[in-house]
């Protein structure tokens, strides 16, 4: 497990602008780490370098107004230049070997997403907008050995969570809601049919999460968009 406290040493460094980028990024990693810890929010690190040609498309993507707002709603973010001494140290902590790279860290230190080398906007758009990536691409560090109960929950593959935005007996209504949600930028939306008492019902879900706390964090974004949301537990 990598705890945010592992980066506390950066708080005491001079506040030089080793992280330069669009306005949605905190200007120093120390500020971002402190905010993520104080606000109990996820930390998104964008690793780049001074001469990174592959980073240009991500720079342009992050500069988009809608992306900036989504990023600010969901994460505390920092741009990390690995050409700088402090950026190199941070890159070593998260084992970054190639830029551009994206790492998302929960307040408890769990790495929930990590992508590096040749990362394009399409690779992270759902992560930025919905906080969701395919289950096969989720990278999680093991929890501390002393927290056995929490570790068991994290490794439990018999349950998962999603955000439920609707439950209908009419498929057309469910599909209409799905389209409305997608129009707001939530790509990871689906309609799940279910059988109950010989009748078919349609549940509209967004995202896929390993634990309920992570899902509840993302509820705020959907609620701000005007949807009624609750956490739905299910067997994947």
C-alpha positions in Angstrom: 0.0 0.0 0.0 1.2 3.5 -0.8 -0.2 6.0 1.7 -0.4 9.6 0.9 1.7 10.2 4.0 4.5 8.7 2.0 4.6 12.0 0.1 4.6 14.2 3.2 8.3 15.1 2.8 7.3 17.1 -0.3 5.3 19.5 1.9 8.5 20.9 3.3 10.1 21.6 -0.1 10.2 25.2 -1.5 7.0 26.0 -3.3 8.7 26.3 -6.7 6.5 25.5 -9.7 7.8 22.1 -10.5 4.3 21.3 -11.8 3.3 23.5 -14.6 0.1 23.0 -16.5 -3.6 23.9 -17.0 -5.4 25.7 -14.2 -7.2 22.6 -12.9 -3.9 21.2 -11.5 -2.5 22.2 -8.2 0.8 24.0 -8.7 2.7 21.8 -6.3 2.4 18.2 -5.3 2.6 19.1 -1.6 -0.5 21.2 -2.0 -2.3 18.5 -3.9 -1.4 15.8 -1.3 -2.5 18.0 1.6 -5.8 18.8 -0.1 -6.5 15.2 -1.0 -5.8 14.1 2.6 -7.8 17.0 4.2 -10.8 16.6 1.9 -10.6 12.8 1.7 -10.7 12.9 -2.1 -8.9 10.9 -4.7 -5.5 12.2 -6.0 -4.8 12.1 -9.7 -1.2 12.5 -10.8 -0.3 13.3 -14.4 3.3 12.4 -15.0 5.0 14.3 -17.9 8.4 15.7 -18.9 9.7 18.9 -20.5 10.2 17.3 -23.9 7.4 14.8 -23.9 5.9 14.9 -27.4 3.4 12.2 -26.6 2.0 14.5 -23.8 0.8 17.2 -26.2 -2.6 15.5 -26.8 -3.2 15.1 -23.1 -2.2 18.7 -22.4 -4.8 19.8 -25.0 -7.4 17.4 -23.5 -6.9 18.6 -20.0 -7.2 22.2 -21.1 -10.7 21.7 -22.3 -13.3 23.5 -20.2 -15.6 20.5 -19.7 -12.7 18.3 -18.8 -11.3 20.8 -16.3 -14.6 21.0 -14.5 -15.0 17.2 -14.4 -11.5 16.8 -13.2 -12.0 19.4 -10.4 -15.3 17.8 -9.4 -13.9 14.3 -9.0 -10.2 14.6 -8.1 -7.5 16.7 -6.5 -4.9 16.8 -9.3 -1.2 17.6 -9.9 1.0 17.6 -12.9 4.4 16.0 -12.2 7.4 16.8 -14.2 9.8 13.9 -13.9 12.7 16.0 -15.3 12.8 17.8 -11.9 14.4 16.2 -8.9 11.1 16.1 -6.9 9.2 14.7 -9.9 11.8 11.9 -10.2 11.3 11.0 -6.6 7.5 10.9 -7.0 7.9 8.8 -10.1 10.0 6.3 -8.2 7.4 6.0 -5.5 4.8 5.0 -8.2 7.2 3.1 -10.4 6.7 5.3 -13.4 9.0 4.3 -16.2 7.5 6.1 -19.2 5.5 9.2 -19.8 2.8 10.3 -20.2 1.4 8.4 -17.2 -1.7 8.7 -15.0 -2.0 7.4 -11.5 -5.1 7.7 -9.3 -4.8 7.2 -5.5 -7.5 6.9 -2.9 -7.0 8.7 0.5 -6.1 5.3 2.1 -3.2 5.0 -0.4 -4.8 2.4 -2.7 -3.8 2.8 -6.3 -7.1 2.5 -8.2 -5.8 3.3 -11.7 -2.4 3.4 -13.4 -1.6 3.9 -17.0 1.7 4.8 -18.5 3.5 5.2 -21.9 1.6 6.4 -24.9 -1.5 7.4 -22.9 -4.1 9.1 -25.1 -7.2 11.1 -24.1 -9.5 8.2 -25.2 -7.6 6.0 -22.7 -8.5 8.1 -19.7 -11.7 9.9 -20.7 -14.0 7.6 -18.9 -11.7 7.8 -15.8 -11.8 11.6 -15.8 -15.5 12.0 -16.5 -17.0 8.9 -14.7 -14.3 7.7 -12.4 -14.6 4.4 -14.1 -12.2 2.1 -16.0 -12.7 -1.5 -17.2 -12.2 -3.9 -14.3 -9.3 -5.6 -16.2 -7.4 -2.4 -16.1 -7.8 -1.6 -12.4 -4.5 -1.8 -10.5 -4.8 -2.0 -6.7 -2.0 -2.1 -4.2 -2.6 -4.7 -1.4 -3.9 -3.3 1.8 -1.8 -3.3 4.9 -1.5 -6.8 6.4 -2.8 -5.5 9.8 -6.1 -4.5 8.2 -7.3 -8.1 7.3 -11.0 -7.3 7.2 -10.5 -4.4 4.8 -8.1 -6.5 2.7 -10.7 -9.3 2.4 -13.3 -6.8 1.3 -11.0 -5.5 -1.4 -10.1 -9.0 -2.7 -13.7 -10.2 -2.6 -14.6 -10.9 -6.3 -18.2 -12.0 -5.5 -19.5 -8.5 -5.1 -19.2 -5.1 -6.8 -20.9 -1.8 -6.7 -22.4 0.6 -9.2 -24.4 3.9 -9.1 -28.1 3.2 -9.8 -29.9 6.1 -11.5 -33.2 4.3 -12.4 -35.2 1.1 -12.2 -38.0 0.6 -14.7 -40.5 -1.9 -15.9 -40.4 -0.2 -19.3 -37.3 -0.7 -21.4 -37.8 2.4 -23.4 -37.8 4.5 -20.3 -34.6 2.9 -19.2 -33.0 3.5 -22.5 -34.1 7.1 -22.6 -32.5 7.7 -19.2 -29.3 6.0 -20.3 -29.1 8.3 -23.3 -29.7 11.4 -21.0 -27.0 10.3 -18.7 -24.6 9.7 -21.6 -25.4 13.1 -22.9 -23.9 14.5 -19.7 -20.6 12.8 -20.4 -21.1 9.6 -18.4 -19.9 7.0 -20.9 -19.9 4.0 -18.5 -23.7 3.7 -18.4 -25.6 0.5 -19.0 -29.1 -1.0 -18.7 -29.3 -4.3 -16.9 -32.4 -6.4 -17.4 -33.6 -8.4 -14.4 -36.2 -11.0 -13.8 -38.6 -10.7 -10.9 -41.9 -12.6 -10.5 -41.9 -13.5 -14.2 -41.5 -9.9 -15.1 -38.5 -8.1 -16.7 -37.3 -4.9 -15.1 -34.5 -2.6 -16.3 -31.9 -1.1 -13.9 -29.9 1.9 -15.2 -26.3 1.8 -13.8 -23.2 3.9 -14.0 -19.7 2.7 -13.3 -18.2 -0.3 -11.5 -16.5 -0.1 -8.2 -14.7 -2.4 -5.8 -16.2 -0.9 -2.7 -19.2 1.2 -1.7 -17.1 4.1 -0.3 -15.5 4.7 -3.7 -19.0 4.6 -5.3 -20.4 7.1 -2.8 -17.6 9.5 -3.6 -18.7 9.6 -7.3 -22.4 10.0 -6.4 -21.8 13.7 -5.9 -21.0 14.3 -9.6 -24.2 12.6 -10.8 -26.3 14.3 -8.2 -24.9 17.7 -9.4 -26.1 16.8 -12.8 -29.6 16.5 -11.5 -30.0 12.7 -11.2 -31.4 10.8 -8.2 -28.7 8.2 -7.3 -28.1 5.4 -4.9 -25.3 2.8 -4.5 -26.3 -0.6 -5.9 -24.5 -3.8 -4.8 -24.5 -6.8 -7.1 -22.6 -9.9 -8.1 -20.4 -9.3 -11.2 
